[in-house]
Amino acid sequence: MAGVPGAIGSVPDGMAAGVLAGVGPVQGLYASVAGRVFGGFSTSSRLMVVTTTSASALAAGSALADMPAQDRSAALVVLTLIAGVMMVVAGILRLGRYTRFVSHSVMTGFLVGVSANIICGQLPALTGMDVDAGRAVEKAFDVVTNPGDIDIPSLIVGVMALVLMVVLGGTRLKLFAAVTALTLPWLLAWVCSWNSVPTVSDEGAIPSGLPVPGLPDFTVLTPNLVAGALAVMVIVLVQGAGVAETTPNPDGSRAGANQDFAAQGLGNIGAGLLNGMPVGASVGQTALNQTVGARTRWAAIFSGLWLLVILVALSGLVGKVLMPTLAAVLIVSAAGAVNFTRVHAIWSSGFISRTALLVTFVATLFFPVTIAVAVGVALSLLLQLNQEAMDLRVIGLAVDGEHLVETKAPDHLRDHGVVILDIYGSLFYAGARTLQAKLPDPATARSPVVVLRLRGRTSVSATFFAVIADYADRLEQVGGRLYLSGVDPHVRDQWTDKLLAHQGIKLEFFPATAVLGESTLAAYAEARVWLHSHDED
């Protein structure tokens, strides 16, 4: 029974997703069935509901923008299948850990931009206007600047649906707010004989009976379609990871990102075979699933089966739904998806977070979603590298008996002195270059020795090797030496004697031991012996 409210709520959500993607509402309805059933069987987050989402629908619609109208439906099915296969492969290759590299600020900016696009893009449908503009912002501008073209009956039923959604959303009837917002305005239009208000059937007939599986027409496949599928995959998987984090399993077991990747992929493959559109983990439907008392994955699966029953029994009624009321459902859902508390927290977190939020938001608002996703991913990587560079610190270690005490690292090395340095932060890419700038300058010293502690560094980058080679050479030029302590066996295996000899690098290695600081103290003692013998010579 927990699946019944989800099935009822999926009728307006599924139809609205189809409209948002620029195809018939039926493709959104079929996708809702397939996502819940095929995805629900294998998710590790047992209460997760895989169904149509506004973000994936908008991304798919953006990828289909240049497609001829007669090919758009077939192209959407191909895109869905490709995205599904990509997601399954991502799960098999265990790529779940990489979702954490997409910045929280970037993802929030993208989702806020998606919500703004949905609201702007649905204003023409809400007001019954026929707008030729391309981007959602342009559509909203046309509505505002041409009020004389508004169809008054469409505006009335649309606003009525908006009010019902908002008012009922704050009451115990919130589970049925969307259905009520579709039904009561329709009754008003029927009583008043407002035939000018467009309906779902005007956008495409709703077939009666069960959906028949079949293979799509791959002749419509284009590079843009593959790029769109990739964008859909990124959006679905990152959003799915966020849903899993906020939806703990009732038995306390941990969710697995890779398994959820594959499950959402299976949901998309099923949706494609049923002539549907992309699906993913839905924040709203998953929250609804929890609210109505779901305890296992069967609630999501049964909601898909109940939805199938609704489509078979009530396909005629579904076709009579008014388009302005569907637009109202989308607008309210989009506005509700904006987490203003999270936006405020990011805005207050500093210049970098604020920049990431704004750049991604603007990119989502004014560019195709595929480009916005690429901008967001690239920005996330740049922010990660920048953060690595900013977080890296070099500290000094002073020997106090058998202990090492943290001190401030010197800016310059002293003559015939031994300095022990430790590093906090990443040594990959930008971090390694930052280290190069923060290491004490040996140019003004004679015979200085540096002991660089590498405890816990199980792997190193080629950039870090180049930095170490350069620093060892600078020390040698002034008669000094570089010692590496706490060296992991894997690092030593990479930096072979043959490699060092070929590069002309002289390094002294002190492998890590089970006792913290032991190898560093040994390196320090060896460095003092070397300095003493060097001074005597």
Secondary structure as UniProt FT lines:
FT   HELIX           3..20
FT   TURN            21..22
FT   HELIX           25..34
FT   HELIX           35..39
FT   TURN            41..42
FT   TURN            46..47
FT   STRAND          50..51
FT   HELIX           54..63
FT   TURN            64..66
FT   HELIX           69..92
FT   TURN            93..94
FT   HELIX           96..101
FT   HELIX           104..127
FT   HELIX           136..145
FT   HELIX           147..149
FT   HELIX           152..168
FT   TURN            169..170
FT   TURN            172..173
FT   HELIX           174..176
FT   HELIX           177..192
FT   TURN            195..196
FT   HELIX           200..203
FT   HELIX           218..220
FT   HELIX           223..245
FT   TURN            250..251
FT   HELIX           257..273
FT   TURN            274..275
FT   STRAND          280..281
FT   HELIX           283..291
FT   TURN            292..293
FT   HELIX           298..318
FT   TURN            319..320
FT   HELIX           323..337
FT   HELIX           340..347
FT   TURN            348..349
FT   HELIX           351..366
FT   HELIX           369..391
FT   STRAND          393..400
FT   TURN            401..402
FT   STRAND          403..407
FT   TURN            415..416
FT   STRAND          418..424
FT   HELIX           430..438
FT   TURN            443..444
FT   STRAND          449..453
FT   TURN            455..456
FT   HELIX           462..477
FT   TURN            478..479
FT   STRAND          481..487
FT   HELIX           489..494
FT   HELIX           497..503
FT   STRAND          507..511
FT   TURN            516..517
FT   HELIX           518..536
//
